[in-house]
Amino acid sequence: MEPFVTLTGIVAPLDRANVDTDQIIPKQFLKRIERTGFGKFLFFDWRYFDDGVTPNPDFELNAPVLANATILLADKNFGCGSSREHAPWALLDYGFRALLAPSYADIFFNNCFKNGILPIVLPEATVEKLMSMAKEKPGMKLTIDLAAQTISDGAGLSVKFDVDPFRKHCLLNGLDDIGLSLQHDADITAFETTRPSWRRGTAV
């Protein structure tokens, strides 16, 4: 997993509440077995007209100035609905590394951390302020410093945010569940050598 230390990127404002995982990545695209390739289907029903090919110019993320956005700004209860892990996969594959919202669905929130995305919880008033700023200045950039737990715009804005210390450690060091296990590789190997050969899958 790629470490998350600091991120300076364009903010894409999605001023919608209760965005569920079926809107993030519709069910018909869940047939892939890889974690990659889902970005092109992100918000598919909103991004395209019914032909599934023609971009809908009225959808926020289709604005040319937001083409390379890496920070998604959303309203409350983002990621609700089914527990599909494909939702953070699609967001990450599209290019988003951080999310800003007043609240998230619990399972989606946890899945983001496990996949290298930083979901930041901010007060509704702060989100409303950032939403207004992003709409007034399309292509606005913010810098997120995970170590300092701050969000800034280089023009006086500075917002603090909370994050669980363990999750912060994992993101800073690029550790997913497998990475955490591999930190104990020597102990695992030592344990395996004490087991009977038939338990190790080797011939007796």
BELCOR-V916695 format. One record per residue. N is the residue number from 1. RES is the residue in one small letter. PSI is psi in whole degrees, -180 to 180 (none if undefined). OMEGA is omega in radians with two decimals (* if undefined). NEAR is the number of other ideal C-beta (glycine too) atoms within 12 Angstrom. Layout:
N;RES;PSI;OMEGA;NEAR
N;RES;PSI;OMEGA;NEAR
//
This chain:
1;m;137;-3.13;26
2;e;130;3.13;19
3;p;150;3.04;21
4;f;112;3.13;37
5;v;-67;3.02;21
6;t;150;3.13;23
7;l;124;3.00;34
8;t;119;-3.07;22
9;g;170;3.11;30
10;i;141;-3.14;31
11;v;126;3.07;45
12;a;112;-3.13;42
13;p;122;3.08;36
14;l;89;-3.00;39
15;d;67;-3.13;24
16;r;137;3.11;25
17;a;158;3.06;22
18;n;41;3.07;23
19;v;114;-3.07;35
20;d;171;-3.03;27
21;t;-23;3.09;36
22;d;-24;3.02;27
23;q;-35;3.11;32
24;i;-49;3.10;49
25;i;100;-3.10;41
26;p;151;-3.00;27
27;k;-29;-3.09;19
28;q;-10;-3.12;14
29;f;15;-3.07;26
30;l;15;-3.07;24
31;k;-14;3.14;13
32;r;147;3.11;19
33;i;-11;3.09;10
34;e;165;3.08;12
35;r;-10;-3.09;24
36;t;165;3.08;16
37;g;2;-3.12;20
38;f;-15;-3.07;34
39;g;-35;-3.11;27
40;k;-14;3.13;20
41;f;2;-3.13;31
42;l;131;-3.13;36
43;f;37;-3.00;35
44;f;-47;-3.07;32
45;d;-21;3.09;22
46;w;-34;-3.06;26
47;r;-28;-3.04;33
48;y;156;3.00;22
49;f;-180;-3.04;16
50;d;-20;3.13;11
51;d;-9;3.11;10
52;g;11;-3.08;17
53;v;-43;-3.07;11
54;t;119;3.13;13
55;p;139;3.08;21
56;n;111;-3.08;20
57;p;-15;-3.13;14
58;d;-12;3.13;13
59;f;133;-3.00;24
60;e;-47;-3.03;30
61;l;-11;3.13;39
62;n;-4;3.09;23
63;a;128;-3.09;24
64;p;-35;-3.10;14
65;v;-16;-3.13;20
66;l;10;-3.04;31
67;a;-34;-3.08;17
68;n;27;-3.13;20
69;a;140;3.12;36
70;t;-4;3.12;30
71;i;123;3.14;39
72;l;125;3.13;49
73;l;119;-3.05;42
74;a;175;-3.14;45
75;d;-173;-3.00;28
76;k;157;3.07;25
77;n;39;3.14;24
78;f;137;3.10;40
79;g;21;3.12;41
80;c;178;3.13;28
81;g;-147;-3.07;24
82;s;163;-3.04;21
83;s;13;-3.05;19
84;r;127;3.12;28
85;e;-11;3.12;28
86;h;-23;-3.12;37
87;a;-55;3.06;48
88;p;-30;3.07;42
89;w;-44;-3.12;33
90;a;-42;3.13;39
91;l;-44;-3.13;45
92;l;-42;-3.12;37
93;d;-31;3.09;27
94;y;-32;3.12;33
95;g;-3;-3.12;25
96;f;129;3.07;42
97;r;-15;-3.13;38
98;a;148;3.10;42
99;l;142;3.08;49
100;l;123;-3.12;44
101;a;161;3.11;40
102;p;-29;-3.13;27
103;s;160;-3.13;26
104;y;159;2.97;38
105;a;142;-3.00;29
106;d;-50;-3.07;18
107;i;-42;3.10;22
108;f;-44;-3.14;40
109;f;-47;3.13;30
110;n;-40;-3.12;23
111;n;-31;3.11;34
112;c;-49;3.14;41
113;f;-39;-3.10;37
114;k;-14;-3.10;29
115;n;15;3.03;37
116;g;15;3.08;35
117;i;137;3.11;44
118;l;106;3.08;46
119;p;111;-3.07;45
120;i;132;3.08;44
121;v;124;3.14;31
122;l;154;3.08;34
123;p;149;-3.13;19
124;e;-39;-3.13;19
125;a;-37;3.12;12
126;t;-42;3.11;24
127;v;-42;3.12;33
128;e;-41;3.12;23
129;k;-46;3.14;23
130;l;-36;3.13;39
131;m;-43;3.12;31
132;s;-42;3.13;17
133;m;-43;-3.11;26
134;a;-32;3.11;34
135;k;-37;3.14;22
136;e;-29;-3.12;13
137;k;78;-3.13;20
138;p;136;-3.10;20
139;g;9;3.13;22
140;m;141;3.12;31
141;k;146;3.03;28
142;l;155;3.05;39
143;t;126;3.10;26
144;i;121;3.12;40
145;d;105;-3.08;25
146;l;-40;-3.12;34
147;a;-44;-3.14;19
148;a;-14;-3.10;18
149;q;52;-3.14;25
150;t;154;3.02;23
151;i;129;-3.12;39
152;s;163;3.13;23
153;d;3;-3.14;24
154;g;5;-3.12;13
155;a;26;3.07;12
156;g;-20;3.12;8
157;l;131;3.08;21
158;s;119;-3.09;18
159;v;131;3.08;27
160;k;150;3.07;18
161;f;157;3.13;30
162;d;150;3.05;18
163;v;141;3.12;30
164;d;131;-3.08;19
165;p;-41;-3.13;13
166;f;-43;3.12;14
167;r;-37;3.09;30
168;k;-45;3.11;24
169;h;-44;-3.12;20
170;c;-44;-3.14;31
171;l;-45;-3.13;36
172;l;-31;-3.08;25
173;n;5;3.10;22
174;g;42;-3.07;22
175;l;113;2.95;26
176;d;-170;-3.09;28
177;d;-39;3.13;17
178;i;-42;3.12;15
179;g;-39;3.10;20
180;l;-41;3.13;20
181;s;-40;-3.09;12
182;l;-16;3.04;17
183;q;-20;3.14;17
184;h;27;-3.07;15
185;d;-43;-3.13;14
186;a;-43;3.13;11
187;d;-40;3.13;13
188;i;-45;3.14;16
189;t;-42;3.13;13
190;a;-41;3.12;11
191;f;-43;-3.12;13
192;e;-33;-3.12;17
193;t;-18;3.14;14
194;t;-7;-3.09;12
195;r;152;3.06;14
196;p;149;-3.07;11
197;s;-34;-3.10;12
198;w;-25;3.08;9
199;r;-21;3.14;12
200;r;2;3.10;15
201;g;13;-3.13;10
202;t;162;-3.12;11
203;a;144;-3.14;6
204;v;none;*;8
//
